[in-house]
Amino acid sequence: MRTWSDCSWCSLRWPDDRAASFCVDDWDGWRWNWLGCRLRYRGKPQRILSLSLIRARSGRVGPGLAEMLGRLSSEPFLDMATYSFDVVSDFDRQELVNALDQVRRDVGQRYDLKDSNTEIELTESEVLITTASDMTLQAVEDVLRAKATKRNLSLKIFDFQTPEAVGGSRVKQVVRLRKGLSQEIAKKLSKSVRDELKKVTVAIQGESLRITGKNKDDLQAAIQLVKSKEDDLDVPLQFENYR
């Protein structure tokens, strides 16, 4: 009866009587792992491509690998099931629009703010507040925080800049909107997960993290670990694209 072994580097399962060394320190073994990962397709069994095509795709192959590929040229291999999710930092823009509408309405009705001629503008990446004075600006900011909280928006998305004088006693406040994981935060989270959880892999993908593992329990542990780091960050975190 044929037995199978898992490759610890690329998560593929191979027949023991046909497998070569999968040690990542061995050049041929590493190259074979890389090829195996590249040949996977949606978890379906695939057949090894012709040796000439593999050479064209991957460059030089060693003699040991060439011999092994010759034996495996018609052998299907199976892809181990894996699970993944993404760590992102985002917010619901429509909820922000609704919150700002409520702020404008409250400012227009409050006796201490209705004559301040306050203007609130939303751009792609900022909220611009222009009002009568530093005192009214502080009151408008308090209303903004309250309305955002009621609409389940994290206050971490707001990055309040230093107010600027714009003529007379009027002031302008730029509030930058935080969205996406910076490279610094992504690297920090990636290192924490890799150091503490050896059974999952982490990849930085633009402004998000992709965490992958063979076991759903390992992914749950990763979620709890990332959540425990959120208080130390200046951005909110969400978990999406569970697969």
C-alpha positions in Angstrom: 0.0 0.0 0.0 1.4 3.4 -1.0 2.1 5.8 1.8 2.2 9.6 1.6 4.2 12.3 3.3 3.6 16.0 3.7 6.2 18.5 2.5 6.7 20.9 5.4 7.8 23.7 3.1 5.1 23.8 0.5 2.2 21.9 2.2 1.9 19.4 -0.6 1.4 15.6 -0.1 3.7 13.3 -2.1 4.0 9.5 -2.4 6.9 8.2 -0.3 8.2 6.0 -3.1 8.4 8.8 -5.6 9.5 11.7 -3.4 12.9 13.3 -3.3 14.6 15.3 -0.5 12.4 18.3 0.4 15.1 19.9 2.6 15.1 23.6 1.8 18.9 23.6 2.3 19.2 21.3 -0.8 19.0 23.3 -4.0 17.2 20.5 -6.0 14.8 19.9 -3.1 14.1 23.6 -2.8 13.5 24.0 -6.5 11.1 21.0 -6.5 9.2 22.5 -3.7 8.9 25.8 -5.6 7.7 24.0 -8.7 5.2 22.0 -6.7 3.7 25.2 -5.2 3.5 26.8 -8.6 1.7 23.9 -10.2 -1.1 23.7 -7.7 -4.5 24.7 -9.0 -7.6 25.2 -6.8 -6.9 22.0 -4.8 -7.4 19.7 -7.8 -5.0 16.8 -8.6 -2.6 18.0 -11.3 -0.1 16.2 -13.5 3.5 17.3 -13.7 4.2 19.3 -16.8 6.8 18.2 -19.3 10.4 18.6 -18.2 11.2 21.0 -21.1 8.3 23.3 -20.0 9.4 23.1 -16.4 12.9 24.1 -17.4 11.5 27.0 -19.4 9.5 28.2 -16.4 11.9 27.8 -13.6 15.4 28.0 -15.2 18.2 25.6 -14.5 17.4 22.3 -12.7 20.0 20.0 -11.2 20.7 16.5 -12.5 19.0 14.8 -9.5 15.9 16.8 -10.0 15.9 16.1 -13.8 16.0 12.4 -13.1 13.2 12.6 -10.5 11.0 14.7 -12.9 11.5 12.1 -15.5 10.0 9.5 -13.2 7.2 11.7 -12.0 6.2 13.2 -15.4 2.9 11.3 -15.4 2.4 11.1 -11.6 -0.5 13.2 -10.2 0.0 14.9 -6.9 -2.5 16.0 -4.3 -2.8 19.5 -2.8 -3.3 19.5 1.0 -6.3 21.6 2.1 -5.4 24.9 3.5 -7.3 27.7 5.1 -6.6 31.4 5.2 -7.9 34.9 6.2 -6.8 38.5 5.7 -6.0 41.1 8.4 -7.0 44.5 7.2 -7.6 48.0 8.5 -10.7 49.6 7.0 -13.9 51.4 7.8 -17.4 51.6 6.3 -17.3 54.8 4.3 -21.1 55.0 4.1 -21.3 54.9 7.9 -18.8 57.8 8.0 -21.0 59.8 5.5 -24.0 59.2 7.8 -22.1 60.2 10.9 -20.9 63.5 9.3 -24.5 64.2 8.2 -25.6 63.8 11.8 -22.8 66.1 13.0 -23.9 68.8 10.5 -27.5 68.5 11.7 -26.5 68.7 15.4 -24.2 71.7 14.8 -26.9 73.5 13.0 -29.4 73.0 15.9 -27.2 73.6 19.0 -27.5 77.1 20.3 -23.7 77.4 21.0 -22.8 76.2 17.5 -25.5 77.2 15.1 -24.0 80.7 14.5 -20.4 79.4 14.1 -20.8 79.0 10.3 -19.2 75.6 10.6 -18.3 73.7 7.4 -17.6 70.0 7.3 -16.3 68.5 4.1 -15.4 64.8 3.3 -12.7 64.1 0.7 -11.2 60.8 -0.4 -8.8 60.6 2.5 -9.7 63.5 4.9 -12.4 65.3 6.8 -12.0 69.1 6.7 -13.6 71.2 9.5 -13.7 75.0 9.3 -15.4 76.9 12.1 -15.4 80.1 14.1 -12.9 79.5 16.8 -10.8 77.0 18.8 -13.7 76.6 21.3 -16.3 75.8 18.6 -13.8 73.5 16.9 -13.4 71.5 20.1 -17.2 71.2 20.4 -17.5 70.0 16.8 -14.8 67.4 17.4 -16.6 66.1 20.4 -19.8 65.7 18.4 -17.9 63.9 15.6 -16.4 61.4 18.1 -19.8 60.8 19.6 -21.6 60.2 16.3 -18.8 58.0 14.9 -19.0 55.8 18.0 -22.7 55.4 17.7 -22.3 54.2 14.2 -19.7 51.6 15.2 -16.8 53.5 13.7 -13.5 53.2 15.5 -12.1 56.5 16.7 -8.7 55.2 15.5 -9.6 56.0 11.9 -9.3 59.7 12.8 -5.9 61.3 12.7 -6.4 64.9 14.0 -3.8 67.3 12.7 -2.9 70.6 14.3 -5.6 73.3 13.6 -4.7 76.2 11.3 -5.8 79.8 11.4 -7.6 80.7 8.1 -8.4 84.4 8.6 -9.7 86.3 11.5 -10.5 84.0 14.4 -11.6 81.2 12.1 -9.7 77.9 12.2 -9.4 74.9 10.0 -9.0 71.3 11.2 -7.7 68.5 8.9 -8.6 65.0 10.0 -6.8 62.4 8.1 -8.5 59.0 7.6 -6.5 56.0 8.5 -7.0 53.1 6.1 -4.8 50.1 5.4 -1.8 48.6 7.3 1.4 50.5 6.9 4.5 48.5 6.1 5.8 49.1 9.7 2.6 47.7 11.3 2.3 44.9 8.8 5.9 43.8 9.5 5.4 44.1 13.3 2.3 41.9 13.2 3.9 39.4 10.8 6.9 39.0 13.1 4.7 38.4 16.1 2.7 35.7 14.4 5.7 34.0 12.9 7.5 34.0 16.3 4.6 32.6 18.3 2.8 30.4 15.9 5.0 28.0 13.9 2.1 26.2 12.1 0.9 29.2 10.1 2.5 31.3 7.3 2.2 35.0 7.0 2.5 37.1 3.8 2.3 40.9 3.5 0.0 41.8 0.6 0.0 45.5 0.0 -1.9 47.0 2.9 -3.1 43.7 4.4 -1.8 40.5 5.8 -2.7 37.0 4.5 -2.4 34.2 7.2 -2.6 30.6 6.0 -2.6 27.3 7.8 -3.6 23.7 7.5 -5.7 23.7 10.6 -8.6 26.0 11.5 -7.7 25.9 15.1 -4.3 27.4 14.2 -6.0 30.2 12.4 -8.3 30.9 15.4 -5.1 31.1 17.5 -3.7 33.6 15.0 -6.8 35.7 15.2 -6.7 35.8 19.0 -3.0 36.7 18.9 -3.5 39.6 16.4 -6.4 40.9 18.4 -4.2 41.0 21.5 -1.8 43.3 19.6 -4.5 45.8 18.5 -4.5 47.9 21.6 -0.8 48.8 20.9 -1.6 50.0 17.4 -3.0 53.3 16.2 -5.3 51.6 13.6 -8.3 49.3 14.0 -8.1 45.7 12.7 -10.6 43.5 10.9 -10.5 39.9 9.7 -11.9 39.2 6.2 -11.9 36.7 3.3 -12.1 33.5 5.4 -11.4 30.6 3.1 
